[in-house]
Amino acid sequence: MTKKTTWLILSALIILFLLWRLLRPLNIFVIDDRFAMPMQVETPRGIASLSAKDCGKCHREIYREWVGSMHAQAWTEPYFQVDFLFDGSLQICLNCHTPLVNQQQNLVLGFRDRDKFDPILAPNPNYDEALRDEGVTCAVCHIRNGRIVGPFRTEKAPHPVEYDPEMSQGIKPCLKCHVVAGKRWDTFYSIPPCGTVAEIEQGGQEIDCVACHMSAVVRPAAEGMPSRKGRRHLFHGGHEPERVKESLRVDHRLENDRLIVTLTNVGAAHYLPTGTPDRHLTLEVKLLGLGGEVLKEKVHTMKRHVLWRPFIVDLRDTRLPYMQPREFSIPLIRSGPAAPAAIDVTVRYHLLDEARRKRIGYQNTEPVAYPIFNEVIPLGPH
């Protein structure tokens, strides 16, 4: 075989390999044993079923909070449904969005592949559609080994209770679904795909998901019980504009012929925003004329930039780390007909990248972006 023939064959193999990398299904995380299989839980003695509705008969306040949370909408939420179908209805997604065995139409008997993205399935005779629609229901976090697990000791409950102090602090209740790995031969992440915990570790902060996302409250845990310090089951996050607003401080000043805007993440121990790489912030600065007309507009985007194909590579990350101010400088013309009369400054939180929204065909009925800061700064004569 000639040298030229060898190079032609090698080049052809490289091209075929890259084509395969460009066309293959895109798996952005690694499946580990924590969430490879749905959860098999036994209904504890003293409760009627695994349904949150039955829990709500005694835990009324907690149930009302949970019903309005994203956990309760983990299966039914419209964006998830569209995204789930677009990505091929992967069974592994169900293990976090409908984690209980009886919430899934099929039983997982094993896997055909080492990466566990190709499961061996069989019909589930105990499938419960109503339970499926409850998404991340009470039993997912609060049932282990046939017992209710909670942050308090009690002998008065009608069901057995196992005390676990980590249910009211730290990360333990969230660990199963909210921490995924990305280390594989073909991935080059600087942090994992949804790297919230890694972001907190990089910042040197204490990892306490419960404290921030389940705010403290004093009340009875169930009807007829004494009041004690507990946690609200609202699971605060990016879908709550008011909560996100509390995490951002915006300062601005005029300096010579420039407007300096400083953004600081003061409320989230992780990056702002965090979670799926689609989430991002924009700083939108509009120079306004005397009549309010837009003379000029500049948009700065703070997001995680990732190359997905042919290999997954973290390119750069311009989001806001905890307590690290970021300055943006906007040049101004302070005299003449092009001089602005005011400046409109808006910071917007984006739950979804617009390009992806269009690609998957998601027809949202609610905004996928919302302002978390807006101020019009009048400019006097120079």
Secondary structure, 3 states (H helix, E strand, C coil): CCHHHHHHHHHHHHHHHHHHHHHCCCCCCECCCCCCCCECCCCCCCCCCCCHHHHCCCCHHHHHHHHCCCCCCCCCCHHHHHHHHHCCCCHHHHHHHCCEHHHCCEEEEEECCCCCCCEEEEECCCCCHHHHCCCCCHHHHHEECCEEEECCCCCCCCCCEEECHHHHCCCHHHHHHHCCECCCCCEECCCCCCCHHHHHHHCCCCCCHHHHHCCEEEEECCCCCCEEEEECCCCCCCCCHHHHHCCEEEEEEEECCEEEEEEEECCCCCCECCCCCCCEEEEEEEEECCCCCEEEEEEEEECEEEECCCCEEEEEECCECECCCEEEEEECCCCCCCCCCEEEEEEEEECCCHHHHHHHCCCCCCCCEEEEEEEEEECCCC
